[in-house]
Amino acid sequence: MGTRQQTGTAAAHHVVILGAGYAGMAAAVQLAARVKQRDDVRVTLVNAQERFTERMRLHMTATGQQLAELSIPQLLEGTGARFVRGWVTAVDPDAKTVRIDDDRVLSYDTLVYGLGGVADTAAVPGAEDHAYTLSSAQDAELLADRLARLTEGTVVVAGSGLTGVESAAEIAERHPRLDVVLLGRQEPGAAMTAKARKYVRAALDRLGVRVRAGVEVVKVLPGAVELAGGETLAADAVLWTSGTRTSPLAAAAGLAVDGYGRIVTDPALRSVSHPDVYAIGDAAAIRQGYGVMHGTCQGGMPTGVHAALSIHRALDGKQPKAFRFGYYHTPVSLGRGDAVVQFTRPDDSPRRICLTGRLAVRYKETVTASPWPTYGRMKKMPASGAIWPRGGRFSRVREVR
Ligand SMILES: Cc1cc2nc3c(=O)[nH]c(=O)nc-3n(C[C@H](O)[C@H](O)[C@H](O)COP(=O)(O)OP(=O)(O)OC[C@H]3O[C@@H](n4cnc5c(N)ncnc54)[C@H](O)[C@@H]3O)c2cc1C
């Protein structure tokens, strides 16, 4: 049993936010900005690293590109929120405590759980041991190191979803001496219109990426992958991008979770089993009229802001409002010089309109670069971060809960 760290005065309501990803940062800055003048509320943000991980750029990290140094403690300066660096090892929702690095314990009154997700390397045997992932900046750096050392050979990108497409394109562009093979069940850009899909395929062809759609990787071996049907493909490096899973902490804590380990929320983003726990971002299973949201930054940041607004309302004795969100785009990089942006309906189905080429590159970069300045603006003007498309009739949930 480690030392118990006392936080806050007896009177102060302590909000602890776990995870400083896109969603957790949004929650911390939004809430801290709103309670800055109050001495009856304290906000603590816990994260594994002091440096903000731009997850949307991890395929760039994986190809050796240097990203900006974004310091979380520096961003929080002046907000009154406290930053705790550490690895969360357990949550006890009955005792209302969080264990960090096994030996520190934080008590909370309200918890915001935003620990994100990682690549699902448990999906097939061998992936955990023999495949690289983009689960964290450190994981991406390991792949960068491996790719830099390869003078020739084959890189298999397993998973033809958008992370797989972006990664295959980036690797092929940065390392033209390597053969890049993109494997997956679906055609790259499967959820896009035929026009956008064709554009993606042409870009991958131009970069020399060999695409094999309609295949399933069933095993990752040292130096190879095995496909359903028994075929084996030699690989000098395998990047696993197929599927995501969430931290087992929520399920271990006894919080109600779905089949992916995500915390099931009520309309206000509170855990259905433990209403003093809010769940946000990739770690939350949030139902909208069109179904349960899937993990994106475009939806994750609003969940963080909404949780902060709900907590702020609850502190004032008001009822939190229902969260509503509608998707609006799917921006996909195809190396540094090309991209495609598929505009979508609120339920994420594709609209006819898409951007391609230089215009799409500029759009994608603007979107990717926007979270950090958004947090900066929110410090001074919290309302500026509370604007997002609500999804209209698409997101309205009709059933009575
Ligand atoms: C290559 C790539 C490209 C992407 N492109 C897009 C895009 O164009 N648009 C889009 O909308 N989405 C995109 N995504 C998805 C997007 O990045 C995620 O949906 C988003 O990061 C989710 O935000 P989050 O805050 O829930 O989690 P994360 O951003 O994953 O943050 C979770 C944080 O919690 C920390 N953490 C986790 N476990 C612990 C622990 N036990 N203790 C302490 N800290 C912990 C992590 O270190 C991290 O800082 C992309 C993802 C990838 C991998």
The ligand as a Tripos MOL2 file, in Angstrom:
@<TRIPOS>MOLECULE
LIG
   53    58     1     0     0
SMALL
NO_CHARGES

@<TRIPOS>ATOM
      1 C1         -2.3020    8.0170  -37.3560 C.3       1 LIG1
      2 C2         -3.6290    8.4940  -36.8550 C.ar      1 LIG1
      3 C3         -4.3150    9.4780  -37.5570 C.ar      1 LIG1
      4 C4         -5.5550    9.9480  -37.0950 C.ar      1 LIG1
      5 N1         -6.1880   10.9180  -37.8270 N.ar      1 LIG1
      6 C5         -7.3640   11.4210  -37.3720 C.ar      1 LIG1
      7 C6         -8.0310   12.4720  -38.0870 C.ar      1 LIG1
      8 O1         -7.5730   12.9270  -39.1380 O.2       1 LIG1
      9 N2         -9.1820   12.9600  -37.5710 N.ar      1 LIG1
     10 C7         -9.7240   12.4870  -36.4080 C.ar      1 LIG1
     11 O2        -10.7760   12.9940  -35.9830 O.2       1 LIG1
     12 N3         -9.1330   11.4780  -35.7140 N.ar      1 LIG1
     13 C8         -7.9630   10.9330  -36.1660 C.ar      1 LIG1
     14 N4         -7.3490    9.9100  -35.4700 N.ar      1 LIG1
     15 C9         -8.0100    9.3860  -34.2670 C.3       1 LIG1
     16 C10        -7.7160   10.3000  -33.0650 C.3       1 LIG1
     17 O3         -6.3290   10.4730  -32.9360 O.3       1 LIG1
     18 C11        -8.2840    9.6810  -31.7870 C.3       1 LIG1
     19 O4         -9.6600    9.4470  -31.9740 O.3       1 LIG1
     20 C12        -8.0420   10.6620  -30.6180 C.3       1 LIG1
     21 O5         -6.6640   10.6880  -30.3310 O.3       1 LIG1
     22 C13        -8.8260   10.2640  -29.3660 C.3       1 LIG1
     23 O6         -8.5770   11.2100  -28.3740 O.3       1 LIG1
     24 P1         -8.5920   10.7960  -26.8300 P.3       1 LIG1
     25 O7         -8.3140   12.0500  -26.0610 O.co2     1 LIG1
     26 O8         -9.7960   10.0200  -26.5160 O.co2     1 LIG1
     27 O9         -7.3670    9.7770  -26.6540 O.3       1 LIG1
     28 P2         -5.8170    9.9650  -26.9110 P.3       1 LIG1
     29 O10        -5.5510   11.0850  -27.8460 O.co2     1 LIG1
     30 O11        -5.3080    8.6130  -27.2700 O.co2     1 LIG1
     31 O12        -5.2510   10.4000  -25.4800 O.3       1 LIG1
     32 C14        -5.2220    9.5270  -24.3800 C.3       1 LIG1
     33 C15        -4.1800   10.0480  -23.4000 C.3       1 LIG1
     34 O13        -4.2160    9.2380  -22.2250 O.3       1 LIG1
     35 C16        -2.8990    8.8530  -21.8670 C.3       1 LIG1
     36 N5         -2.9940    7.5700  -21.1640 N.ar      1 LIG1
     37 C17        -3.4960    6.3940  -21.6160 C.ar      1 LIG1
     38 N6         -3.4650    5.4570  -20.6540 N.ar      1 LIG1
     39 C18        -2.9210    6.0550  -19.5640 C.ar      1 LIG1
     40 C19        -2.6550    5.6290  -18.2400 C.ar      1 LIG1
     41 N7         -2.9400    4.3820  -17.8200 N.pl3     1 LIG1
     42 N8         -2.0880    6.5160  -17.3770 N.ar      1 LIG1
     43 C20        -1.8150    7.7950  -17.7640 C.ar      1 LIG1
     44 N9         -2.0680    8.2700  -19.0010 N.ar      1 LIG1
     45 C21        -2.6170    7.4050  -19.8810 C.ar      1 LIG1
     46 C22        -2.1730    8.7530  -23.1960 C.3       1 LIG1
     47 O14        -0.7760    8.8280  -22.9890 O.3       1 LIG1
     48 C23        -2.7540    9.9580  -23.9350 C.3       1 LIG1
     49 O15        -2.0430   11.1280  -23.6200 O.3       1 LIG1
     50 C24        -6.1250    9.4100  -35.9130 C.ar      1 LIG1
     51 C25        -5.4330    8.4130  -35.1900 C.ar      1 LIG1
     52 C26        -4.2050    7.9570  -35.6530 C.ar      1 LIG1
     53 C27        -3.4800    6.8810  -34.8600 C.3       1 LIG1
@<TRIPOS>BOND
     1     1     2 1
     2     2     3 ar
     3     2    52 ar
     4     3     4 ar
     5     4     5 ar
     6     4    50 ar
     7     5     6 ar
     8     6     7 ar
     9     6    13 1
    10     7     8 2
    11     7     9 ar
    12     9    10 ar
    13    10    11 2
    14    10    12 ar
    15    12    13 ar
    16    13    14 ar
    17    14    15 1
    18    14    50 ar
    19    15    16 1
    20    16    17 1
    21    16    18 1
    22    18    19 1
    23    18    20 1
    24    20    21 1
    25    20    22 1
    26    22    23 1
    27    23    24 1
    28    24    25 2
    29    24    26 1
    30    24    27 1
    31    27    28 1
    32    28    29 2
    33    28    30 1
    34    28    31 1
    35    31    32 1
    36    32    33 1
    37    33    34 1
    38    33    48 1
    39    34    35 1
    40    35    36 1
    41    35    46 1
    42    36    37 ar
    43    36    45 ar
    44    37    38 ar
    45    38    39 ar
    46    39    40 ar
    47    39    45 ar
    48    40    41 1
    49    40    42 ar
    50    42    43 ar
    51    43    44 ar
    52    44    45 ar
    53    46    47 1
    54    46    48 1
    55    48    49 1
    56    50    51 ar
    57    51    52 ar
    58    52    53 1
@<TRIPOS>SUBSTRUCTURE
     1 LIG1         1 GROUP 0 **** ****
